Amino acid sequence: MTERQLPKLKDFLPLLQPNPIIWDPTERRLSKAHKIEDLRLIAKRRTPKAIFEYVDGGSEYEATLRKARYLFRQLELVPTVMVDVENVDTTRQILGKPASYPWVFTPTGVTRVMHHEGEIAVARSAERFGVPYGLSVISTTLIEDVAKAAPHGRNFLGSGVPADRELGKKLFDRAKANGFEALVVYVDGATPGARLRDRYNGLTIPPHPTLKTFVDGALHPNWWFNFFTTAPISFPNVDIPPGGSVHEISSQLGNPAASIKDFEWVVKEWGGPVVAKGMATAKDARRLVDAGAAGVVLSAHGGRQFDQGPLPLRALPSVVQEVGKEAEVFIDTGIMNAADMLAAIALGATGVFVGRIYLYGLMAGGERGVDRAQEILTEQMIRIMKLMGVTSLDQLTPDHVILP
Ligand SMILES: Cc1cc2nc3c(=O)[nH]c(=O)nc-3n(C[C@H](O)[C@H](O)[C@H](O)COP(=O)(O)O)c2cc1C
């Protein structure tokens, strides 16, 4: 029989204390996000549909993106219990220098369209968290301005193999003069992937005002207000005028004639570390390392290019075996949390490149949103390492992962 008593005011009153009120609307919004998928949903609410889908979508059937994310959710990580995990070290050497965490913000284009704070916000957040940022050649902010905004950041330049060597050389010289440390060269851009959502949405960069746009304006007034009251969208680092579909803009940057000889030229011309991004097999990783790559990113371009290729995580062990002693091996595509990163590292990766993770954060709340994305990852990484019984990333081995 339960003994009962009359409720006493002194026990009851403390329970009536309200939670602290967060007055700032951005902070309030971001404080409710506890995983990257939450930031994605906030981003979706706050950004015009065509812009959100440009980031969120993939090519063709979007099978690669879906399968890559699903593979991460299906794998199992093997824990060890009863070990001292009081202090956990998340640092990693990336291209020979320490990074506070094992992720790199991968190059993504046209960032100021997603949120007016754009590349500057991303570079600052990367600097604050001690991780490298790759500025895309098709960025909407000058190389010089990014260098000024994040002078202590580790900035990389993301580029294709330039079709025009003179222009390419000038671009590389500017990046080097501004302290950019490494070049990330995408090698999977023979032709732009078919991003059907952009076609259905009729997306142009910058977006054209249409009847649909006006309806959207009512739904996303903040985005449109910021869009119209900040500098017009342009691609100031390359000789491409804005205007046209994303496909048309990407085509102008493409170099379908690029071969491994051109990649060798890029390595020689850059003169510092070059990371090749976008191969799918150990054989191609070998060709690129033999041509001078200091690192390779096993990448399906976020599922935005070739939609029928192998998933990076599956190919990872064979690539590590083939080139892991001579070059740093990274992966990208579909990574949404720290467990995904730990699995990749356990299978031999130096670290991971992530794109949508920071873009969802940016669209959800500008620079503070990118910070929130990194806070979530940081917290996840420390927690999961403790639950796995590892205190440093070097302790992870393939035995920690069970792949389906
Ligand atoms: C919106 C968007 C724009 C991108 N633009 C570029 C680019 O300009 N250059 C490039 O090499 N890769 C680009 N990528 C591909 C990323 O560098 C990277 O391969 C991909 O985002 C990784 O997958 P994740 O988004 O699932 O992390 C872009 C990706 C997204 C989502």
The ligand as an SDF file (V2000), in Angstrom:
LIG
                    3D

 31 33  0  0  0  0  0  0  0  0999 V2000
   25.7800   22.2160  -52.4270 C   0  0  0  0  0  0  0  0  0  0  0  0
   27.0450   21.4960  -52.7590 C   0  0  0  0  0  0  0  0  0  0  0  0
   27.9630   22.1180  -53.5880 C   0  0  0  0  0  0  0  0  0  0  0  0
   29.1720   21.4660  -53.8950 C   0  0  0  0  0  0  0  0  0  0  0  0
   30.1100   22.1270  -54.6470 N   0  0  0  0  0  0  0  0  0  0  0  0
   31.3220   21.5300  -54.8440 C   0  0  0  0  0  0  0  0  0  0  0  0
   32.3870   22.2560  -55.4960 C   0  0  0  0  0  0  0  0  0  0  0  0
   32.2280   23.4130  -55.8610 O   0  0  0  0  0  0  0  0  0  0  0  0
   33.5630   21.5960  -55.6850 N   0  0  0  0  0  0  0  0  0  0  0  0
   33.7650   20.3100  -55.2650 C   0  0  0  0  0  0  0  0  0  0  0  0
   34.8510   19.7720  -55.4590 O   0  0  0  0  0  0  0  0  0  0  0  0
   32.7840   19.6220  -54.6440 N   0  0  0  0  0  0  0  0  0  0  0  0
   31.5840   20.1970  -54.4110 C   0  0  0  0  0  0  0  0  0  0  0  0
   30.6060   19.5140  -53.7290 N   0  0  0  0  0  0  0  0  0  0  0  0
   30.8860   18.1440  -53.2660 C   0  0  0  0  0  0  0  0  0  0  0  0
   31.5310   18.1750  -51.8920 C   0  0  0  0  0  0  0  0  0  0  0  0
   32.8470   18.6790  -51.9440 O   0  0  0  0  0  0  0  0  0  0  0  0
   31.5880   16.7650  -51.2390 C   0  0  0  0  0  0  0  0  0  0  0  0
   32.1460   15.8500  -52.1380 O   0  0  0  0  0  0  0  0  0  0  0  0
   30.2130   16.2870  -50.7700 C   0  0  0  0  0  0  0  0  0  0  0  0
   29.4390   17.3570  -50.2980 O   0  0  0  0  0  0  0  0  0  0  0  0
   30.3560   15.2590  -49.6580 C   0  0  0  0  0  0  0  0  0  0  0  0
   29.1390   14.7010  -49.2910 O   0  0  0  0  0  0  0  0  0  0  0  0
   28.2390   15.1890  -48.0530 P   0  0  0  0  0  0  0  0  0  0  0  0
   27.5840   16.4780  -48.4940 O   0  0  0  0  0  0  0  0  0  0  0  0
   27.2600   14.0870  -47.8770 O   0  0  0  0  0  0  0  0  0  0  0  0
   29.1520   15.4130  -46.8800 O   0  0  0  0  0  0  0  0  0  0  0  0
   29.4020   20.1530  -53.4060 C   0  0  0  0  0  0  0  0  0  0  0  0
   28.4570   19.5480  -52.5770 C   0  0  0  0  0  0  0  0  0  0  0  0
   27.2920   20.2090  -52.2360 C   0  0  0  0  0  0  0  0  0  0  0  0
   26.3150   19.5310  -51.3090 C   0  0  0  0  0  0  0  0  0  0  0  0
  1  2  1  0
  2  3  1  0
  2 30  2  0
  3  4  2  0
  4  5  1  0
  4 28  1  0
  5  6  2  0
  6  7  1  0
  6 13  1  0
  7  8  2  0
  7  9  1  0
  9 10  1  0
 10 11  2  0
 10 12  1  0
 12 13  2  0
 13 14  1  0
 14 15  1  0
 14 28  1  0
 15 16  1  0
 16 17  1  0
 16 18  1  0
 18 19  1  0
 18 20  1  0
 20 21  1  0
 20 22  1  0
 22 23  1  0
 23 24  1  0
 24 25  2  0
 24 26  1  0
 24 27  1  0
 28 29  2  0
 29 30  1  0
 30 31  1  0
M  END
$$$$
